[in-house]
Amino acid sequence: MSGAPFHIEQVATPTGPMLLLTDDDDQVRSLEWQDHTARMHQLLRLHCGEVELRPRPGASPARRAVEAYFGGDLAAIERLPVKTAGTAFQRAVWAALRAIPVGETTTYGRLAARLGRAGAMRAVGMANGANPIGIIVPCHRVIGANAALTGYGGGVERKRWLLRHEGAMAELAL
């Protein structure tokens, strides 16, 4: 089954080029670093089936917002419309991630408790790892219980950069 076409754009960032996918309604469907294209395609197949990627003529509102975020306007991405598939639990986790304010972090345990599933830390971690929309759905704001940086789909160094960019590094164990 073939899904609707998604528009693809490359976004230059200080942490490397990213690929941004939006649908015909300008909803963000994926944001991933270009060097993790295989992961992007895997998540797309899992969540959307086969999709057709078409180059976007001109810059989308989402691209302009992502560029503004990297340029220092940290609030620019907060209200971007996103559309995800996934399970109901994954979508709940991704919605909870969007509620983490810029400059703050949380742990898998606190996120699970916020969802009313205090014992579901591993499930929260798995949903976090399956997030197809990096940065906008800020999975990088989730850290280990001991305030250490934990794994991140874009790599721990990018996670560290993003948290510094957002002013959240003071509370973390480096």
N, C-alpha and C positions, 0 to 999 in steps of 0.2 A: 504494500500500500504506500503510495507516495503522498507526502504531506504538501501543504501549501508552500510556495517559495518563500525563502527568507532572504532579506537583503544583507549583504556582507560589506563591511567597511574595515579598513585597517586604521588603527589609532596609534599614533606615535606617543610613547610615554617614557618617562625617565627610567623605567624598569624594563623596557623593551617593548616592541610593537605588540599590540593586542588586536584581536579580531572581534568585531561587534556584529551581532546578528539581530536584526529587527524584522518584524512582520509588516504586512501592509497597513496596519493600524499604528505603526511606530512604537509598538510594545517591544521591549528588549527581550530577546529569547535566549541569548548567550553572550557572554563576554569572557574571553579567554586569551591568555598570552599566545602569540603566534607559535612559539616553540612548544606549545602543548596542544597543537592542532589535533593530534590523534585522540587525546582525551575529549576535546570538544566534539569530535565526530562520534565517539563512543557514547557520550551523554545524549547527543542529538538522536542517535538511533534508538537508544533506550527509552527516551522520553517522548520522542516525536515520530519515530519511524524514519523512513527515508525522506529526506528533504532536498529540495533544489536550492542551491545558493546562487544568488544573482548579485552582481556588483551594484552598489547603490549609487545612483547618479546624485552627486552633491552630498553635502554633509547632513546627516539626520540630526534632529534635536538631541537624541541620545549621544551622538558623537560629540556634539558641541558641549554637552554637559560633562561628559567624561574628560574632555580636554580641559574644561574649566576646573574640574576637581583636581586634576594633576597640576594645574596652574595655581592652585591655592584656594579656590572657592570650594571648600569642603562640603558645603551644603548643596552644591549644584546637582548632585545625583540623587538626593534624598527622595524626591517625588517623581522620579522617572517611572513610567508605567512598565511593569514587567509581566510576563506571562510564562508560567512554568507548568510543566506536567508533573509527573511523579505521583507518589502516593499521597493520601490525605495527610499522613504524618510528616512526610518530607515537606509538603507545602506549609504545614504549621510551623515546622522548624525554620524554614526559609522566611516566613513572615515574622517570626520572633527575632531572627537575625536583623531584619530591617529596623526593628525597634531599638537596637543597641545604638545609643547616641555616638556621634563622632567624638573621638578622644577618650572613649571608654572601652573597656573590655569586659568579658564575662567568661565563665568556665562552662564546660559541658554539663557539669552538675547543676549549676545555677540555671542554665538554659532549660535543662530537663525539668527542674522544679517549677520554673515559670510556666511550663507547658502542662503542669499537673501530672507529670510522669517522673517523679524524683528518681526512680531506679533505672531510668532509661538513658543513662549517660552514653552507653555504647551506641544505642540506636540514634541518639542525637548526633554523635560523632560520625556515624555512617551517612546520615542525611546531610550533614555539613559537608562531607567529602564528595557528595553527589550533586552539590550545588552547581548548576550550569551557568550562573550569572555572577561571576566574581566581582568584587569591589562594590557593585550596586547592591547586591545581597551580601553584606559584609561578613563572610565567614572568617575573614582574617582577624576579626575582633574576638574570636574565641581562643582562649589560651588554656594551658594546663592548670590544674588545681593548685600547683605550687608556683604559679605565676610565670612558668617557663613557656617559651614559644613551643608550639607543637607543630606537627606536620601541616602542610598547606599545599594545595594543588599547584600553586604557582611557584612553590619553593619557599623555604624558610627565610632566605635572604630578602625575597620580595615582601614577605609578611612583615619582617622587621622594618623594611623601608616604609611600607604603608602605615604601620603603627607610629613610626616616627613622624611621618608626614601629617598624621592626624593628631599628634601630640599625646599619644597614649603610652609612650615608652617608660615614663618615670616609675610606674608601678610594677614593671616587669623585671624578672631576673634575666640578666643577659648572660 
